[in-house]
Amino acid sequence: MHKVTLYRLPALRSLAIGLSACAMAAQPDAVRISGDVQDASGAAIPNACVTLKVPGSTSVVSAIRTNEKGEFVLAAVPAGNYDLSVWEEGFVRRSLTVNAGADVVLAAPVRLQVAQGPSIAPRSIEEEMAYRAGRHREGTLEAHESCTLDVDAGQAICPAGDSAAQPPPGTEASDLVIKREGQALYFVPQHGATLGMGETLPDGRFCSSANYARDRSRIDGLPEQTAVCVQTKEGRKSVLWIWFKEPVCIPGDIRISFVTWSR
């Protein structure tokens, strides 16, 4: 005769709870993903943008910038598989797959290779000498919506705190202001400056054939390496190249490289 064992309902409930607890312990709700970012020489890259996306999706699950040591920690990330992307201007974007069933510390640094960016240098020695002699100012500006740009002085003047706040003192000397309307971002000329859009490197590097106007010009969605040509309030010619920090860590984050020539 077969022996039949009967279990009381409370015992079965306890068994089910125990099995469920084991399953929850094996698969945490949230994990941490950490690592560091370096260049090819092993030097830390601060302020690099690190983002996580679900494979096949365009939505960013989590994003952060590296600290001054090139380190990052993406905390409270739902457990799962991700595409991790690392980007910084001047370097080639790097992507890798991360399986995050538990906390992950990347075993090796994420190393970025220097990108071959747009070159604005002329091709001959004579052109190079004329180019260097004719430059008034050049550099890189960090900006966002509501910032004003004075490319004669090589400055970006941005309101502190709320982007809707009144522009700070000094903006009366600006050439451009960055304004948002809906989902679009525009350069709006100020104080007599004018814009000419659409020229691309290398032929448009001096903006010699740009059609300048005082109309605003939309800047989001421009083709990569498009030159934005500016006739400044002081009568100088300037050319700007825009990089949106993509993947975007801070909405509206913009980096602008520029060269302004003497009159």
Order of alpha helices (4+ residues) and beta strands (2+ residues): alpha-beta-beta-beta-beta-beta-beta-beta-beta-alpha-beta-beta-beta-beta-beta-beta-beta-beta-beta-beta
